[in-house]
Amino acid sequence: MVHVPRRDGPPSVHHVAARAGVSLATVSNVLNHPERVAPTTEARVRAAIAELGYTPNRNARALVSGSTRSIGLVVTSLRNSLFTDMVSGAQAAARGRGNTLLVTNSDDDLEAQAEHLAFMESTRVSGILLASMTTSRDQVETVRKHGLPVVYVNYEPAEVDACAVVVDNEQAGYVAATHLIEQGSRRLGFVSARPDLQPVARRRAGLLRAIAEHPGVVLVDVEAEDIDPPGGTDAGARIAAMPAAERPDAVLGVTDLLAMAVVTELRAAGIRVPEDIPVSGCDHNSIAWGGAVPLTSVTMHGEEMGAVAVDLLLAELAEPAATHVHRTVVLGSELVPRESTLGRARAAEVALATPPSDPRRSEA
């Protein structure tokens, strides 16, 4: 009869070794280096693990190795489906590579972001994915000085040499503005806020490029208080109150939430969307897709960004720091036309004829 140590709590590696009739080192190899163990021995150990319900103590492992097979992801806002898509993509990629994903939400608060980064360090994650929209140089340098690699998501750092994956936000602004101009706009309204946010600044740059390519089109800037719905509600009311000769004949919201609120206010004032004023968003936020008028927007490829970020981080972990070369992966963005710019009948025709989008990557 095999002697199994007395259990006064959860099963331990000692219990597994005794049940399988092997050494502690053999159990460790099964858990960490199964290629070193004979298949029959591995099967016996895994049967003991299943029978006992043993779960490896990740904290204990971390104390010995200095890290876990966990990746941290700090996002700026889970209210935007772009970031929830990032989480989904990163989680699937991490799991597929034998890692777990820890996620925190800073809610667009740099102080909270610093606290979350410190928390990730305390859990001894192997590295951190940071989905911020503003510079975080001091926070990132602190983390990296402690030996943890950081990969940026949805932000391209100029102030820190680090790996990053971004969507082409300038292209997003360009294709959305070009679409509205092609619908006949000559007074293109741009509803935006927070120019300090990199995606906002780059979408505006794309809008200006599109206008520059079309002589006769003028920009009507409509500044909102913020990039969330209340800002769009106020901006939409101001647009509706403008004299017809000064009012934009099309509107691009720098976020879908802004654009959605503008649509609501215009329709409440008796202005038809899209017959009188077509409206487009620019960040493919699924929260804004409902309502009476489905919103035209631009793909952001959040899941793809999350998966690529995991690949970049694991590649950096696998390479010596002295030879690692940081790189930036840029994903393309494509227009998703819907009823808010095309009308119901035309939008239905386009939806039937449009194949699923495929993000195109480039690297720097």
N, C-alpha and C positions, 0 to 999 in steps of 0.2 A: 504494500500500500504506500502511495506517495504521501509524504508528510507535507501538509500545507500550513504555513505559519498562522498563528491565531490572528483573527481580524477584529480590530477594535475600531475600524473606520472603513473608508473606501479601500478597495483592493489596490495593492501597490505592485511595483515591478517585482518585489520579492515573492509575492503570491503567484504571479505569472510564472516566474522561473521555477518555483517549487511544483506547480501544477503540471508544467510542461516537462519537468525533469531536465532542465538545462541550466547553464550559468547565467548570472546577471548580465555578463558581457554579451552572451548570445541574444538575450531579449533586447538589449540595447541595439545590437546590429540589425535585428529584425525591424525595429522601429525606425532606425536612422540609415542603415546601410544594408538593405535586404540582399543586395547582390553578393555579400560576403557569406551568406548562410545557405546551406544545402536546402533545396526545395522541400524535402520531407521534414526537416527541422523547422523551417519557417512555417509550414502548415500546422505543425504541432503547437508552436508558440501562438500562432494566430487563433487557433482553436481554444487555447487556454484564455487568451484575451477576451474572446467572445463569450466564453462560458462564465468568466468572472465579472464581465462588464467593466474591465479596466480601461481607464482613460489616462493617457500620458499627462503628467503634471507639467504644463508649459512653463509655469513660473519657476519651477525647480530647474528645468532645463536652461532657462534664461540666466539664472544665477551662475550656472557653470559656463555656458557658452558666451554670455554677454548679449545674446539676441534670441529672438524667437522666429518661427516661420510665419510671422505676421507682418502685414503691411498696414501702415496708417494712411487714411485718406481724410484730409480736412477740407470741407467744401464751404463756400461762402453763403449758400442759401439753398435749402431743400424745398423752398416754395416754387422754385423754377424747375421744370421738368428736365432742363438741360443737365442739371446737377444730379437729379435722381437717375437719369440715364447713365451718367458717368459712374455712379455707384454700382449700377447694375452691370455695366461692362467691365469695370475693374474687379468686381466680386467674382464674376464668371472666369475672368482671366487668371485671377489669383488662385482660385480653387482648382482650376485646371493645371496649375503648376505646383500644387501641393501646399499652398499658402492660405491663410485666413486674412480677412480684411476687417479692420477696425475703422469705423466712420464717426466723425464728429461734424457738427454744423456750427460755424462761427456767426451766422446770421448777419453777415456784412459788418462785423465789429472786429477791428484789429486787435483790441485788447483780449477779446474772447479767443481770437485766433491764436494769440501767443500762449494763452492758457491751454488750449487744445494741443498745440505743438509740444508743450512741456509734458502734458499727460501722455502723449504718444511716446515720448522718450522714456517716461517712467515705466511704461509697459514693456520696454525693451523690444519694440518693433524693429524689423530689419532695415526699414527705410520708410520714407514718408512721401505721399503724393499730396501736393498742395494746389487746390483749385481756388485761387484768389483772383480778383480782378484789378488789384492795385499792387504797387511795389511793397514787398515784404522783406527787403534786403537784410535789415538787422536781425529779424527773427530767423530767417533762413541761415544766415551766417553763424548764428549761435548754435543752431541745431547741427550744422555741418562741422563745426569745431568739435562737437562731441562725438564725431565719427559716423553720423547718420547721413546717407545720401538723401537728397530731396529732388523730386521731379515736379516741375510745374505743369499744371493742367489748365487750359483755357487762358493762359497768360504767358506771354513771351518776354522773358527778363532781359533787359539791356544792362541792368546794374549788377547782375550776378551771372557767372559762367556756370550754367546748369542745363541739364536736359529738360526739354519741354515738348508738349504736344498741344497744338492750338488748331482751331478752325480758322479759316481765312476770313476774318471779320470785315476787312476792307472789301473783299469780294462780295460778302453778304450785303453790305450797304449798296454796293454798285449794282448787283443784279436786281435788288428790290427797287431801287430808284429807276433803273433802266426800264423795268417792267411798267412802272407807272407812267413814265414818259411815253412808252410805246402805246399805252392806252389813251394818249392824247393830252397828258398834263403839260401845261406851260407855266403854271404857278405851283411849284411843288412844295408843299408844306412839310417841314421836318419837326416832329415833336420829340424832344429829347431832354435829358437832364444828366447830371453827374458826368461832365466831360473829363473828370479825373480818372474815370474807369477806362481801362485800355480798350475793351470791346466797343464802348460807346464812341471813343475818339476815332477808332479805326472804321467803324460803320459810317461815321460822318465823312471821313476822308473818301470812302467809296462813293457816297452820295455826291460829293462835290466833283469827283472824277466823272461820274455819269452826266452831271449837269454841264460840265465843261465840254463834253463831247456832243452836246446838242444845243447849238446856238438858238437863242430865243427863249430858252427855259430859264426861269428865275427861281431863286430859293426864297421861301417864306419861313423864317425861323420862328417856331413856337416853343418857347422855353417852358418846361414843366417843373413842378416843385421836386419831383422825384420820379424814378423809373417804374413805380408801382401804380395800380389803378387810380388812387386819389389824384395823382398828378395828371393822369390822362383825362379824368373827369373834368378837372378845371380847364385843361387845355382845350378839350372838346367844346366846352361851353363858350370859351373865348372865340374859337373858330366860328362857331355857329352865330355868334353875335356880330361878326365882322360884316361890313358892307359887302355886297356880292362882288363888287369890282376888286376888292382887296383880299377877298377870301381865297385860300388855296383851292385849286381845282382837283387836287389829289393830296393824300397825306401818307407819309411814312413815319410810323412810330419806331423809335430805336429799340423798343422791346414790344413783344406781343401784348403784354399787360397794358401798356400805354395805348397801343392801337385799339385794343378791345374796348377800353373805356371811351376812347374818342368816338368809335362807332356808335356806342350806346347814346352818347350825348347828341351826336348829329341827328340820329333817328328820332330822338325825343323832341328835337327842334323842328322836325318835319323835313329834314334834309335826307334824301335817299342815298343809301350806300348799296351798290356802287354807281347808280345812275347819275347822281349829282356829284358826288365826291367818292372815288374809289379810295380805299384805305388798305395799307399793308403793314404787317409787323415785320420783325427782323431777327427773331431768335427761336422760333419754332417751339414755343412753350405750350404744351398740351393743355394747360389750364385755360388757355385763351381760345381753344379751338371750338368750344361749344357756342351756345347762343343762337340768336335768330339769323346771324350772318356769319357763316364760317370764314375764318380769317386767312388771307394769303400771308405766307411767311417764307422763311429761308431755312433750309436744313442746317443743323448744328452738329450732327453726328456725335452725340454725347456718349453713347455706348462704345463707339469706336475709339473716342478719345480716352475713355477709362481703360480700355483693353491695351491700347498702345502705351499708355503711361506705365502700366504694370510691366510690360515688356521692356521698356526703357530702364525702369528701376532694377529689375532682375538682371538685365545685362550689365548695368553699372556695378551691381553687387558681385557679379561673377568675374569682373576684370580688375586687375591691380590698379589702384588709384593713380599711380604714376603714368600709366599708359592709356587710361580711359580718356576718350575724346567725347565731350558733350555734344549732343546734336538736338536739333529742333525738327519735329515732324509737323508739317502743315497739312491739314485736311481741307479739301475743297468744300464749297457750300453751293447749294443749288436752290433755285426758286421752287416753292410749292404753291402754285396758283389755286385760289379757292374763290368762293362766291363774293368776297368783299371787294374784289377788283374785276372779276369777270362776269358776275351775274350768275344766277342759278343754272340756267340751261347750258351756258358755255362752260361753266366750271365742271358740270357733270360730264360733258364731252371730253374735256381735257383729262379728268381723273381716269376715265376709261382708257385713254390712249397713252398715259404716262407710265413707263416702267418704274420699278422701285429704284431709288437713288443709290448710287454706289460712290462712297467717298474716295476721292482721288488724293493720293499722298504725294507730298514733296518733302525733301529734307534739306536742312541747312547745317 
